[in-house]
């Protein structure tokens, strides 16, 4: 499991970079919360394929693919609430708030992803 956590962290780092670049680009055309949600959806698709193969060493399937976004609902809710609280409540720059908010969701996302991708 230690190896899985390390690989999950590496995938998470790549995924966070992908998310953040997408978020910043989308912010050019969309309000920050809409950009956050859309960038999250795009990065969740990439995260599925990286995690199913690299992190957990399993094969992708439609069942796993369709269930995987459900594992990230908690992460989406936590990060969206975090982004909103950081920007609106604490005055944090919307360009950096998602990076701060993401850290609190990582452990929960790992546990749920492992359950969905390994047990099916």
C-alpha positions in Angstrom: 0.0 0.0 0.0 2.9 2.4 0.6 3.9 2.1 -3.0 0.4 2.9 -4.0 0.3 6.0 -1.9 3.5 7.2 -3.4 2.3 6.6 -6.9 -1.0 8.2 -6.0 0.9 11.3 -4.8 2.9 11.4 -8.1 -0.3 11.1 -10.1 -1.9 13.7 -7.9 1.0 16.1 -8.5 0.7 15.6 -12.3 -3.1 15.9 -12.1 -2.9 19.0 -9.9 -0.6 20.6 -12.5 -3.0 19.6 -15.3 -5.9 20.9 -13.3 -4.2 24.2 -12.5 -3.2 25.0 -16.0 -6.7 24.2 -17.2 -8.2 26.3 -14.4 -6.0 29.3 -15.2 -6.8 29.1 -18.9 -10.5 28.7 -18.3 -10.5 31.7 -15.9 -9.7 33.8 -19.0 -13.3 33.1 -20.2 -15.3 31.9 -17.2 -16.0 32.9 -13.6 -13.5 31.3 -11.2 -16.0 28.8 -9.7 -17.1 27.6 -13.2 -13.5 27.3 -14.3 -12.8 25.3 -11.1 -15.6 22.8 -11.7 -14.8 22.3 -15.4 -11.0 22.0 -14.8 -11.8 19.4 -12.1 -14.0 17.3 -14.5 -11.2 17.4 -17.1 -8.5 16.4 -14.6 -10.7 13.6 -13.1 -10.8 11.9 -16.5 -7.0 12.0 -16.8 -6.7 11.0 -13.1 -8.8 7.9 -13.8 -6.5 6.6 -16.5 -3.3 7.4 -14.6 -4.6 5.8 -11.4 -6.1 2.7 -12.9 -2.9 1.8 -14.7 0.0 3.4 -12.8 -1.2 3.7 -9.2 -3.2 0.5 -8.8 -2.1 -1.6 -11.7 -5.6 -2.7 -12.8 -7.3 -2.6 -16.1 -9.7 0.2 -17.0 -13.3 -0.7 -17.6 -16.5 1.2 -18.3 -17.8 0.2 -14.8 -14.7 1.7 -13.1 -14.8 4.7 -15.4 -18.4 5.4 -14.6 -17.9 4.9 -10.9 -14.6 6.8 -10.6 -16.1 10.3 -10.8 -18.4 9.4 -7.9 -15.3 8.9 -5.8 -14.3 12.4 -6.5 -17.5 14.0 -5.5 -16.2 14.4 -2.0 -13.1 16.0 -3.3 -15.0 18.3 -5.6 -17.3 19.4 -2.7 -14.3 19.9 -0.3 -12.2 21.8 -2.8 -15.1 23.9 -4.1 -16.0 24.9 -0.5 -12.4 25.5 0.2 -11.9 27.7 -2.9 -15.0 29.7 -2.0 -14.1 30.1 1.6 -10.5 31.1 0.8 -11.5 33.6 -1.9 -14.6 35.1 -0.4 -13.9 34.7 3.3 -10.2 35.1 3.6 -9.4 37.2 0.5 -7.0 34.6 -1.0 -6.2 35.2 -4.6 -8.4 33.0 -6.8 -5.4 31.9 -8.8 -3.8 30.2 -5.8 -6.9 29.2 -3.7 -7.4 25.9 -5.5 -3.9 24.7 -4.7 -4.4 25.4 -1.0 -7.9 23.8 -1.0 -6.7 20.6 -2.8 -4.5 19.4 0.1 -7.4 18.7 2.4 -9.1 16.4 -0.1 -6.2 14.2 -1.0 -6.4 11.5 1.7 -10.2 11.0 1.2 -9.8 10.8 -2.5 -7.0 8.1 -2.2 -9.1 5.9 0.0 -12.2 6.1 -2.1 -10.3 5.7 -5.4 -8.5 2.6 -4.0 -11.8 1.1 -3.0 -13.4 1.7 -6.4 -10.5 0.8 -8.7 -9.1 -2.2 -6.8 -12.3 -3.9 -5.6 -14.2 -3.9 -8.9 
